[in-house]
Amino acid sequence: MATRVDIDRMLELVGDGAVLVDVLPSALFEEVHLPGARSLPLATMTRADLEEYDRGHPIVLYCFDQH
């Protein structure tokens, strides 16, 4: 189940071991991303990509939209 969190909660989750996933395009990920984040571009994401993640473990997905 998806839940929107603020930055303080995100830092708490990541501090507790949550996986941090950036869903922006790979080129943007290479330019700037949060430390420790994995790249999983939303535009090319498949069900198979998601199968590597443990559904019982927190995952924080994030992106940035300057527009």
N, CA, C, O and CB atoms as a CASP TS submission, in Angstrom:
PFRMAT TS
TARGET T0000
AUTHOR 0000-0000-0000
METHOD Language model
MODEL 1
PARENT N/A
ATOM      1  N   MET     1       0.834  -1.169   0.000  1.00  0.00           N
ATOM      2  CA  MET     1       0.000   0.000   0.000  1.00  0.00           C
ATOM      3  C   MET     1       0.885   1.241   0.000  1.00  0.00           C
ATOM      4  O   MET     1       1.820   1.337   0.795  1.00  0.00           O
ATOM      5  CB  MET     1      -0.953  -0.007   1.207  1.00  0.00           C
ATOM      6  N   ALA     2       0.602   2.173  -0.870  1.00  0.00           N
ATOM      7  CA  ALA     2       1.373   3.405  -0.973  1.00  0.00           C
ATOM      8  C   ALA     2       0.887   4.415   0.052  1.00  0.00           C
ATOM      9  O   ALA     2      -0.310   4.566   0.293  1.00  0.00           O
ATOM     10  CB  ALA     2       1.277   3.990  -2.386  1.00  0.00           C
ATOM     11  N   THR     3       1.854   5.101   0.647  1.00  0.00           N
ATOM     12  CA  THR     3       1.563   6.144   1.614  1.00  0.00           C
ATOM     13  C   THR     3       2.510   7.308   1.352  1.00  0.00           C
ATOM     14  O   THR     3       3.719   7.110   1.238  1.00  0.00           O
ATOM     15  CB  THR     3       1.701   5.617   3.079  1.00  0.00           C
ATOM     16  N   ARG     4       1.975   8.508   1.255  1.00  0.00           N
ATOM     17  CA  ARG     4       2.809   9.684   1.080  1.00  0.00           C
ATOM     18  C   ARG     4       3.431  10.043   2.423  1.00  0.00           C
ATOM     19  O   ARG     4       2.748  10.067   3.447  1.00  0.00           O
ATOM     20  CB  ARG     4       1.989  10.873   0.506  1.00  0.00           C
ATOM     21  N   VAL     5       4.739  10.323   2.410  1.00  0.00           N
ATOM     22  CA  VAL     5       5.430  10.699   3.642  1.00  0.00           C
ATOM     23  C   VAL     5       6.194  11.997   3.424  1.00  0.00           C
ATOM     24  O   VAL     5       6.537  12.344   2.294  1.00  0.00           O
ATOM     25  CB  VAL     5       6.390   9.575   4.105  1.00  0.00           C
ATOM     26  N   ASP     6       6.456  12.708   4.513  1.00  0.00           N
ATOM     27  CA  ASP     6       7.263  13.917   4.417  1.00  0.00           C
ATOM     28  C   ASP     6       8.738  13.535   4.556  1.00  0.00           C
ATOM     29  O   ASP     6       9.065  12.370   4.782  1.00  0.00           O
ATOM     30  CB  ASP     6       6.848  14.958   5.507  1.00  0.00           C
ATOM     31  N   ILE     7       9.612  14.511   4.422  1.00  0.00           N
ATOM     32  CA  ILE     7      11.047  14.220   4.408  1.00  0.00           C
ATOM     33  C   ILE     7      11.529  13.650   5.735  1.00  0.00           C
ATOM     34  O   ILE     7      12.410  12.790   5.750  1.00  0.00           O
ATOM     35  CB  ILE     7      11.830  15.476   4.079  1.00  0.00           C
ATOM     36  N   ASP     8      10.969  14.112   6.845  1.00  0.00           N
ATOM     37  CA  ASP     8      11.381  13.568   8.139  1.00  0.00           C
ATOM     38  C   ASP     8      11.055  12.086   8.247  1.00  0.00           C
ATOM     39  O   ASP     8      11.873  11.301   8.726  1.00  0.00           O
ATOM     40  CB  ASP     8      10.707  14.333   9.274  1.00  0.00           C
ATOM     41  N   ARG     9       9.872  11.706   7.806  1.00  0.00           N
ATOM     42  CA  ARG     9       9.480  10.288   7.839  1.00  0.00           C
ATOM     43  C   ARG     9      10.319   9.483   6.860  1.00  0.00           C
ATOM     44  O   ARG     9      10.686   8.345   7.153  1.00  0.00           O
ATOM     45  CB  ARG     9       7.980  10.126   7.508  1.00  0.00           C
ATOM     46  N   MET    10      10.632  10.061   5.694  1.00  0.00           N
ATOM     47  CA  MET    10      11.478   9.368   4.716  1.00  0.00           C
ATOM     48  C   MET    10      12.851   9.094   5.313  1.00  0.00           C
ATOM     49  O   MET    10      13.381   7.993   5.166  1.00  0.00           O
ATOM     50  CB  MET    10      11.615  10.200   3.418  1.00  0.00           C
ATOM     51  N   LEU    11      13.430  10.081   5.984  1.00  0.00           N
ATOM     52  CA  LEU    11      14.740   9.890   6.600  1.00  0.00           C
ATOM     53  C   LEU    11      14.682   8.810   7.684  1.00  0.00           C
ATOM     54  O   LEU    11      15.613   8.019   7.834  1.00  0.00           O
ATOM     55  CB  LEU    11      15.248  11.214   7.195  1.00  0.00           C
ATOM     56  N   GLU    12      13.597   8.788   8.425  1.00  0.00           N
ATOM     57  CA  GLU    12      13.415   7.757   9.450  1.00  0.00           C
ATOM     58  C   GLU    12      13.321   6.374   8.816  1.00  0.00           C
ATOM     59  O   GLU    12      13.969   5.433   9.275  1.00  0.00           O
ATOM     60  CB  GLU    12      12.155   8.042  10.283  1.00  0.00           C
ATOM     61  N   LEU    13      12.520   6.250   7.765  1.00  0.00           N
ATOM     62  CA  LEU    13      12.370   4.964   7.079  1.00  0.00           C
ATOM     63  C   LEU    13      13.696   4.473   6.508  1.00  0.00           C
ATOM     64  O   LEU    13      14.057   3.308   6.680  1.00  0.00           O
ATOM     65  CB  LEU    13      11.337   5.080   5.962  1.00  0.00           C
ATOM     66  N   VAL    14      14.415   5.356   5.834  1.00  0.00           N
ATOM     67  CA  VAL    14      15.699   4.973   5.244  1.00  0.00           C
ATOM     68  C   VAL    14      16.701   4.632   6.347  1.00  0.00           C
ATOM     69  O   VAL    14      17.480   3.689   6.211  1.00  0.00           O
ATOM     70  CB  VAL    14      16.250   6.108   4.345  1.00  0.00           C
ATOM     71  N   GLY    15      16.679   5.397   7.431  1.00  0.00           N
ATOM     72  CA  GLY    15      17.545   5.094   8.570  1.00  0.00           C
ATOM     73  C   GLY    15      17.271   3.732   9.172  1.00  0.00           C
ATOM     74  O   GLY    15      18.167   3.096   9.729  1.00  0.00           O
ATOM     75  N   ASP    16      16.024   3.283   9.058  1.00  0.00           N
ATOM     76  CA  ASP    16      15.622   1.972   9.561  1.00  0.00           C
ATOM     77  C   ASP    16      15.801   0.865   8.521  1.00  0.00           C
ATOM     78  O   ASP    16      15.422  -0.282   8.759  1.00  0.00           O
ATOM     79  CB  ASP    16      14.177   2.018  10.014  1.00  0.00           C
ATOM     80  N   GLY    17      16.386   1.217   7.352  1.00  0.00           N
ATOM     81  CA  GLY    17      16.701   0.198   6.355  1.00  0.00           C
ATOM     82  C   GLY    17      15.796   0.137   5.139  1.00  0.00           C
ATOM     83  O   GLY    17      15.933  -0.777   4.327  1.00  0.00           O
ATOM     84  N   ALA    18      14.871   1.082   4.985  1.00  0.00           N
ATOM     85  CA  ALA    18      14.016   1.081   3.787  1.00  0.00           C
ATOM     86  C   ALA    18      14.873   1.290   2.539  1.00  0.00           C
ATOM     87  O   ALA    18      15.893   1.978   2.578  1.00  0.00           O
ATOM     88  CB  ALA    18      12.921   2.187   3.885  1.00  0.00           C
ATOM     89  N   VAL    19      14.449   0.697   1.454  1.00  0.00           N
ATOM     90  CA  VAL    19      15.122   0.863   0.172  1.00  0.00           C
ATOM     91  C   VAL    19      14.658   2.187  -0.444  1.00  0.00           C
ATOM     92  O   VAL    19      13.462   2.478  -0.469  1.00  0.00           O
ATOM     93  CB  VAL    19      14.827  -0.347  -0.788  1.00  0.00           C
ATOM     94  N   LEU    20      15.599   2.980  -0.936  1.00  0.00           N
ATOM     95  CA  LEU    20      15.310   4.270  -1.543  1.00  0.00           C
ATOM     96  C   LEU    20      15.431   4.118  -3.056  1.00  0.00           C
ATOM     97  O   LEU    20      16.491   3.755  -3.564  1.00  0.00           O
ATOM     98  CB  LEU    20      16.271   5.383  -1.005  1.00  0.00           C
ATOM     99  N   VAL    21      14.343   4.398  -3.774  1.00  0.00           N
ATOM    100  CA  VAL    21      14.297   4.183  -5.223  1.00  0.00           C
ATOM    101  C   VAL    21      13.905   5.473  -5.926  1.00  0.00           C
ATOM    102  O   VAL    21      12.854   6.050  -5.647  1.00  0.00           O
ATOM    103  CB  VAL    21      13.305   3.050  -5.582  1.00  0.00           C
ATOM    104  N   ASP    22      14.757   5.919  -6.838  1.00  0.00           N
ATOM    105  CA  ASP    22      14.512   7.114  -7.657  1.00  0.00           C
ATOM    106  C   ASP    22      13.882   6.644  -8.961  1.00  0.00           C
ATOM    107  O   ASP    22      14.450   5.800  -9.653  1.00  0.00           O
ATOM    108  CB  ASP    22      15.846   7.930  -7.924  1.00  0.00           C
ATOM    109  N   VAL    23      12.698   7.188  -9.309  1.00  0.00           N
ATOM    110  CA  VAL    23      11.984   6.742 -10.505  1.00  0.00           C
ATOM    111  C   VAL    23      12.133   7.687 -11.703  1.00  0.00           C
ATOM    112  O   VAL    23      11.425   7.542 -12.699  1.00  0.00           O
ATOM    113  CB  VAL    23      10.527   6.581 -10.183  1.00  0.00           C
ATOM    114  N   LEU    24      13.042   8.640 -11.607  1.00  0.00           N
ATOM    115  CA  LEU    24      13.307   9.535 -12.733  1.00  0.00           C
ATOM    116  C   LEU    24      14.084   8.816 -13.829  1.00  0.00           C
ATOM    117  O   LEU    24      14.651   7.752 -13.579  1.00  0.00           O
ATOM    118  CB  LEU    24      14.082  10.772 -12.263  1.00  0.00           C
ATOM    119  N   PRO    25      14.122   9.375 -15.046  1.00  0.00           N
ATOM    120  CA  PRO    25      14.917   8.772 -16.118  1.00  0.00           C
ATOM    121  C   PRO    25      16.387   8.625 -15.706  1.00  0.00           C
ATOM    122  O   PRO    25      16.901   9.415 -14.913  1.00  0.00           O
ATOM    123  CB  PRO    25      14.810   9.618 -17.398  1.00  0.00           C
ATOM    124  N   SER    26      17.041   7.625 -16.244  1.00  0.00           N
ATOM    125  CA  SER    26      18.418   7.306 -15.881  1.00  0.00           C
ATOM    126  C   SER    26      19.362   8.488 -16.010  1.00  0.00           C
ATOM    127  O   SER    26      20.227   8.680 -15.156  1.00  0.00           O
ATOM    128  CB  SER    26      18.915   6.182 -16.729  1.00  0.00           C
ATOM    129  N   ALA    27      19.214   9.284 -17.063  1.00  0.00           N
ATOM    130  CA  ALA    27      20.108  10.429 -17.264  1.00  0.00           C
ATOM    131  C   ALA    27      19.993  11.420 -16.107  1.00  0.00           C
ATOM    132  O   ALA    27      21.002  11.957 -15.651  1.00  0.00           O
ATOM    133  CB  ALA    27      19.790  11.132 -18.596  1.00  0.00           C
ATOM    134  N   LEU    28      18.793  11.664 -15.637  1.00  0.00           N
ATOM    135  CA  LEU    28      18.610  12.564 -14.497  1.00  0.00           C
ATOM    136  C   LEU    28      19.145  11.936 -13.215  1.00  0.00           C
ATOM    137  O   LEU    28      19.723  12.626 -12.376  1.00  0.00           O
ATOM    138  CB  LEU    28      17.127  12.922 -14.328  1.00  0.00           C
ATOM    139  N   PHE    29      18.953  10.641 -13.066  1.00  0.00           N
ATOM    140  CA  PHE    29      19.487   9.944 -11.904  1.00  0.00           C
ATOM    141  C   PHE    29      20.995  10.117 -11.847  1.00  0.00           C
ATOM    142  O   PHE    29      21.553  10.368 -10.779  1.00  0.00           O
ATOM    143  CB  PHE    29      19.114   8.452 -11.940  1.00  0.00           C
ATOM    144  N   GLU    30      21.659   9.983 -12.991  1.00  0.00           N
ATOM    145  CA  GLU    30      23.119  10.123 -13.032  1.00  0.00           C
ATOM    146  C   GLU    30      23.557  11.529 -12.642  1.00  0.00           C
ATOM    147  O   GLU    30      24.612  11.700 -12.030  1.00  0.00           O
ATOM    148  CB  GLU    30      23.647   9.784 -14.426  1.00  0.00           C
ATOM    149  N   GLU    31      22.764  12.533 -12.989  1.00  0.00           N
ATOM    150  CA  GLU    31      23.107  13.917 -12.655  1.00  0.00           C
ATOM    151  C   GLU    31      22.965  14.188 -11.166  1.00  0.00           C
ATOM    152  O   GLU    31      23.847  14.777 -10.541  1.00  0.00           O
ATOM    153  CB  GLU    31      22.229  14.882 -13.440  1.00  0.00           C
ATOM    154  N   VAL    32      21.853  13.755 -10.614  1.00  0.00           N
ATOM    155  CA  VAL    32      21.583  14.077  -9.208  1.00  0.00           C
ATOM    156  C   VAL    32      20.621  13.051  -8.624  1.00  0.00           C
ATOM    157  O   VAL    32      19.562  12.792  -9.196  1.00  0.00           O
ATOM    158  CB  VAL    32      20.999  15.511  -9.068  1.00  0.00           C
ATOM    159  N   HIS    33      20.978  12.479  -7.512  1.00  0.00           N
ATOM    160  CA  HIS    33      20.096  11.557  -6.798  1.00  0.00           C
ATOM    161  C   HIS    33      20.503  11.542  -5.331  1.00  0.00           C
ATOM    162  O   HIS    33      21.606  11.958  -4.976  1.00  0.00           O
ATOM    163  CB  HIS    33      20.157  10.119  -7.411  1.00  0.00           C
ATOM    164  N   LEU    34      19.619  11.068  -4.503  1.00  0.00           N
ATOM    165  CA  LEU    34      19.929  10.987  -3.087  1.00  0.00           C
ATOM    166  C   LEU    34      20.942   9.873  -2.839  1.00  0.00           C
ATOM    167  O   LEU    34      20.901   8.841  -3.509  1.00  0.00           O
ATOM    168  CB  LEU    34      18.649  10.751  -2.263  1.00  0.00           C
ATOM    169  N   PRO    35      21.848  10.071  -1.885  1.00  0.00           N
ATOM    170  CA  PRO    35      22.845   9.037  -1.582  1.00  0.00           C
ATOM    171  C   PRO    35      22.187   7.702  -1.240  1.00  0.00           C
ATOM    172  O   PRO    35      21.243   7.641  -0.452  1.00  0.00           O
ATOM    173  CB  PRO    35      23.738   9.488  -0.422  1.00  0.00           C
ATOM    174  N   GLY    36      22.699   6.652  -1.841  1.00  0.00           N
ATOM    175  CA  GLY    36      22.198   5.308  -1.577  1.00  0.00           C
ATOM    176  C   GLY    36      20.981   4.903  -2.382  1.00  0.00           C
ATOM    177  O   GLY    36      20.521   3.766  -2.277  1.00  0.00           O
ATOM    178  N   ALA    37      20.448   5.817  -3.187  1.00  0.00           N
ATOM    179  CA  ALA    37      19.253   5.514  -3.973  1.00  0.00           C
ATOM    180  C   ALA    37      19.570   4.561  -5.119  1.00  0.00           C
ATOM    181  O   ALA    37      20.671   4.559  -5.670  1.00  0.00           O
ATOM    182  CB  ALA    37      18.637   6.801  -4.519  1.00  0.00           C
ATOM    183  N   ARG    38      18.578   3.757  -5.456  1.00  0.00           N
ATOM    184  CA  ARG    38      18.652   2.897  -6.647  1.00  0.00           C
ATOM    185  C   ARG    38      17.853   3.565  -7.750  1.00  0.00           C
ATOM    186  O   ARG    38      16.900   4.299  -7.486  1.00  0.00           O
ATOM    187  CB  ARG    38      18.110   1.445  -6.357  1.00  0.00           C
ATOM    188  N   SER    39      18.248   3.307  -8.984  1.00  0.00           N
ATOM    189  CA  SER    39      17.535   3.867 -10.135  1.00  0.00           C
ATOM    190  C   SER    39      16.563   2.833 -10.692  1.00  0.00           C
ATOM    191  O   SER    39      16.941   1.699 -10.983  1.00  0.00           O
ATOM    192  CB  SER    39      18.530   4.323 -11.235  1.00  0.00           C
ATOM    193  N   LEU    40      15.307   3.243 -10.834  1.00  0.00           N
ATOM    194  CA  LEU    40      14.281   2.404 -11.448  1.00  0.00           C
ATOM    195  C   LEU    40      13.329   3.341 -12.187  1.00  0.00           C
ATOM    196  O   LEU    40      12.271   3.699 -11.670  1.00  0.00           O
ATOM    197  CB  LEU    40      13.515   1.523 -10.371  1.00  0.00           C
ATOM    198  N   PRO    41      13.718   3.739 -13.415  1.00  0.00           N
ATOM    199  CA  PRO    41      12.927   4.733 -14.156  1.00  0.00           C
ATOM    200  C   PRO    41      11.473   4.302 -14.357  1.00  0.00           C
ATOM    201  O   PRO    41      11.193   3.200 -14.827  1.00  0.00           O
ATOM    202  CB  PRO    41      13.565   4.994 -15.509  1.00  0.00           C
ATOM    203  N   LEU    42      10.572   5.186 -13.994  1.00  0.00           N
ATOM    204  CA  LEU    42       9.138   4.914 -14.099  1.00  0.00           C
ATOM    205  C   LEU    42       8.724   4.621 -15.542  1.00  0.00           C
ATOM    206  O   LEU    42       7.882   3.756 -15.786  1.00  0.00           O
ATOM    207  CB  LEU    42       8.337   6.097 -13.558  1.00  0.00           C
ATOM    208  N   ALA    43       9.314   5.340 -16.490  1.00  0.00           N
ATOM    209  CA  ALA    43       8.929   5.193 -17.897  1.00  0.00           C
ATOM    210  C   ALA    43       9.222   3.800 -18.453  1.00  0.00           C
ATOM    211  O   ALA    43       8.579   3.367 -19.409  1.00  0.00           O
ATOM    212  CB  ALA    43       9.647   6.229 -18.735  1.00  0.00           C
ATOM    213  N   THR    44      10.181   3.099 -17.863  1.00  0.00           N
ATOM    214  CA  THR    44      10.548   1.773 -18.369  1.00  0.00           C
ATOM    215  C   THR    44      10.314   0.664 -17.348  1.00  0.00           C
ATOM    216  O   THR    44      10.677  -0.487 -17.587  1.00  0.00           O
ATOM    217  CB  THR    44      12.000   1.768 -18.791  1.00  0.00           C
ATOM    218  N   MET    45       9.711   1.003 -16.216  1.00  0.00           N
ATOM    219  CA  MET    45       9.490   0.039 -15.146  1.00  0.00           C
ATOM    220  C   MET    45       8.539  -1.068 -15.599  1.00  0.00           C
ATOM    221  O   MET    45       7.522  -0.812 -16.243  1.00  0.00           O
ATOM    222  CB  MET    45       8.934   0.742 -13.901  1.00  0.00           C
ATOM    223  N   THR    46       8.892  -2.295 -15.249  1.00  0.00           N
ATOM    224  CA  THR    46       8.043  -3.441 -15.548  1.00  0.00           C
ATOM    225  C   THR    46       7.720  -4.191 -14.257  1.00  0.00           C
ATOM    226  O   THR    46       8.347  -3.967 -13.222  1.00  0.00           O
ATOM    227  CB  THR    46       8.729  -4.382 -16.571  1.00  0.00           C
ATOM    228  N   ARG    47       6.763  -5.055 -14.331  1.00  0.00           N
ATOM    229  CA  ARG    47       6.415  -5.885 -13.176  1.00  0.00           C
ATOM    230  C   ARG    47       7.633  -6.705 -12.735  1.00  0.00           C
ATOM    231  O   ARG    47       7.855  -6.889 -11.538  1.00  0.00           O
ATOM    232  CB  ARG    47       5.219  -6.823 -13.514  1.00  0.00           C
ATOM    233  N   ALA    48       8.406  -7.188 -13.676  1.00  0.00           N
ATOM    234  CA  ALA    48       9.596  -7.980 -13.354  1.00  0.00           C
ATOM    235  C   ALA    48      10.605  -7.161 -12.551  1.00  0.00           C
ATOM    236  O   ALA    48      11.271  -7.698 -11.666  1.00  0.00           O
ATOM    237  CB  ALA    48      10.252  -8.505 -14.639  1.00  0.00           C
ATOM    238  N   ASP    49      10.726  -5.863 -12.851  1.00  0.00           N
ATOM    239  CA  ASP    49      11.629  -5.002 -12.092  1.00  0.00           C
ATOM    240  C   ASP    49      11.240  -4.952 -10.619  1.00  0.00           C
ATOM    241  O   ASP    49      12.101  -4.877  -9.742  1.00  0.00           O
ATOM    242  CB  ASP    49      11.636  -3.591 -12.679  1.00  0.00           C
ATOM    243  N   LEU    50       9.957  -4.994 -10.358  1.00  0.00           N
ATOM    244  CA  LEU    50       9.460  -4.873  -8.992  1.00  0.00           C
ATOM    245  C   LEU    50       9.573  -6.169  -8.202  1.00  0.00           C
ATOM    246  O   LEU    50       9.521  -6.155  -6.972  1.00  0.00           O
ATOM    247  CB  LEU    50       8.030  -4.422  -9.010  1.00  0.00           C
ATOM    248  N   GLU    51       9.724  -7.277  -8.896  1.00  0.00           N
ATOM    249  CA  GLU    51       9.779  -8.568  -8.225  1.00  0.00           C
ATOM    250  C   GLU    51      11.034  -8.757  -7.390  1.00  0.00           C
ATOM    251  O   GLU    51      11.067  -9.628  -6.521  1.00  0.00           O
ATOM    252  CB  GLU    51       9.685  -9.662  -9.232  1.00  0.00           C
ATOM    253  N   GLU    52      12.070  -7.959  -7.636  1.00  0.00           N
ATOM    254  CA  GLU    52      13.299  -8.092  -6.855  1.00  0.00           C
ATOM    255  C   GLU    52      13.177  -7.480  -5.458  1.00  0.00           C
ATOM    256  O   GLU    52      14.039  -7.697  -4.607  1.00  0.00           O
ATOM    257  CB  GLU    52      14.451  -7.441  -7.597  1.00  0.00           C
ATOM    258  N   TYR    53      12.116  -6.723  -5.224  1.00  0.00           N
ATOM    259  CA  TYR    53      11.931  -6.066  -3.935  1.00  0.00           C
ATOM    260  C   TYR    53      11.027  -6.883  -3.031  1.00  0.00           C
ATOM    261  O   TYR    53      10.025  -7.441  -3.478  1.00  0.00           O
ATOM    262  CB  TYR    53      11.355  -4.671  -4.126  1.00  0.00           C
ATOM    263  N   ASP    54      11.386  -6.949  -1.762  1.00  0.00           N
ATOM    264  CA  ASP    54      10.612  -7.661  -0.751  1.00  0.00           C
ATOM    265  C   ASP    54       9.396  -6.825  -0.376  1.00  0.00           C
ATOM    266  O   ASP    54       9.546  -5.718   0.141  1.00  0.00           O
ATOM    267  CB  ASP    54      11.479  -7.970   0.503  1.00  0.00           C
ATOM    268  N   ARG    55       8.203  -7.332  -0.626  1.00  0.00           N
ATOM    269  CA  ARG    55       6.969  -6.593  -0.337  1.00  0.00           C
ATOM    270  C   ARG    55       6.747  -6.383   1.155  1.00  0.00           C
ATOM    271  O   ARG    55       5.940  -5.537   1.543  1.00  0.00           O
ATOM    272  CB  ARG    55       5.781  -7.323  -0.924  1.00  0.00           C
ATOM    273  N   GLY    56       7.430  -7.118   1.976  1.00  0.00           N
ATOM    274  CA  GLY    56       7.302  -6.961   3.412  1.00  0.00           C
ATOM    275  C   GLY    56       8.270  -5.948   3.985  1.00  0.00           C
ATOM    276  O   GLY    56       8.265  -5.696   5.190  1.00  0.00           O
ATOM    277  N   HIS    57       9.101  -5.366   3.139  1.00  0.00           N
ATOM    278  CA  HIS    57      10.124  -4.410   3.556  1.00  0.00           C
ATOM    279  C   HIS    57       9.793  -3.040   2.969  1.00  0.00           C
ATOM    280  O   HIS    57       9.438  -2.957   1.793  1.00  0.00           O
ATOM    281  CB  HIS    57      11.543  -4.877   3.109  1.00  0.00           C
ATOM    282  N   PRO    58       9.898  -1.962   3.748  1.00  0.00           N
ATOM    283  CA  PRO    58       9.551  -0.636   3.225  1.00  0.00           C
ATOM    284  C   PRO    58      10.401  -0.219   2.027  1.00  0.00           C
ATOM    285  O   PRO    58      11.608  -0.460   1.992  1.00  0.00           O
ATOM    286  CB  PRO    58       9.693   0.394   4.317  1.00  0.00           C
ATOM    287  N   ILE    59       9.759   0.401   1.059  1.00  0.00           N
ATOM    288  CA  ILE    59      10.417   0.953  -0.129  1.00  0.00           C
ATOM    289  C   ILE    59       9.953   2.399  -0.258  1.00  0.00           C
ATOM    290  O   ILE    59       8.755   2.677  -0.218  1.00  0.00           O
ATOM    291  CB  ILE    59      10.081   0.114  -1.437  1.00  0.00           C
ATOM    292  N   VAL    60      10.895   3.311  -0.412  1.00  0.00           N
ATOM    293  CA  VAL    60      10.574   4.714  -0.598  1.00  0.00           C
ATOM    294  C   VAL    60      10.849   5.054  -2.056  1.00  0.00           C
ATOM    295  O   VAL    60      12.000   5.040  -2.491  1.00  0.00           O
ATOM    296  CB  VAL    60      11.398   5.630   0.374  1.00  0.00           C
ATOM    297  N   LEU    61       9.800   5.359  -2.812  1.00  0.00           N
ATOM    298  CA  LEU    61       9.938   5.801  -4.189  1.00  0.00           C
ATOM    299  C   LEU    61       9.881   7.320  -4.215  1.00  0.00           C
ATOM    300  O   LEU    61       9.059   7.930  -3.530  1.00  0.00           O
ATOM    301  CB  LEU    61       8.836   5.183  -5.093  1.00  0.00           C
ATOM    302  N   TYR    62      10.754   7.928  -5.006  1.00  0.00           N
ATOM    303  CA  TYR    62      10.702   9.380  -5.085  1.00  0.00           C
ATOM    304  C   TYR    62      11.075   9.836  -6.479  1.00  0.00           C
ATOM    305  O   TYR    62      11.705   9.109  -7.248  1.00  0.00           O
ATOM    306  CB  TYR    62      11.629  10.018  -4.047  1.00  0.00           C
ATOM    307  N   CYS    63      10.665  11.077  -6.792  1.00  0.00           N
ATOM    308  CA  CYS    63      11.049  11.732  -8.024  1.00  0.00           C
ATOM    309  C   CYS    63      10.992  13.231  -7.794  1.00  0.00           C
ATOM    310  O   CYS    63      10.538  13.695  -6.748  1.00  0.00           O
ATOM    311  CB  CYS    63      10.133  11.305  -9.204  1.00  0.00           C
ATOM    312  N   PHE    64      11.447  13.966  -8.757  1.00  0.00           N
ATOM    313  CA  PHE    64      11.437  15.413  -8.686  1.00  0.00           C
ATOM    314  C   PHE    64      10.890  15.931 -10.000  1.00  0.00           C
ATOM    315  O   PHE    64      11.332  15.503 -11.066  1.00  0.00           O
ATOM    316  CB  PHE    64      12.858  15.986  -8.392  1.00  0.00           C
ATOM    317  N   ASP    65       9.959  16.822  -9.943  1.00  0.00           N
ATOM    318  CA  ASP    65       9.376  17.408 -11.160  1.00  0.00           C
ATOM    319  C   ASP    65       9.506  18.915 -11.070  1.00  0.00           C
ATOM    320  O   ASP    65       8.752  19.574 -10.354  1.00  0.00           O
ATOM    321  CB  ASP    65       7.875  16.987 -11.345  1.00  0.00           C
ATOM    322  N   GLN    66      10.464  19.450 -11.800  1.00  0.00           N
ATOM    323  CA  GLN    66      10.700  20.898 -11.741  1.00  0.00           C
ATOM    324  C   GLN    66       9.644  21.685 -12.499  1.00  0.00           C
ATOM    325  O   GLN    66       9.619  22.913 -12.414  1.00  0.00           O
ATOM    326  CB  GLN    66      12.072  21.226 -12.297  1.00  0.00           C
ATOM    327  N   HIS    67       8.774  21.010 -13.235  1.00  0.00           N
ATOM    328  CA  HIS    67       7.734  21.696 -13.996  1.00  0.00           C
ATOM    329  C   HIS    67       6.458  21.728 -13.214  1.00  0.00           C
ATOM    330  O   HIS    67       5.457  22.266 -13.687  1.00  0.00           O
ATOM    331  CB  HIS    67       7.506  21.027 -15.342  1.00  0.00           C
TER
END
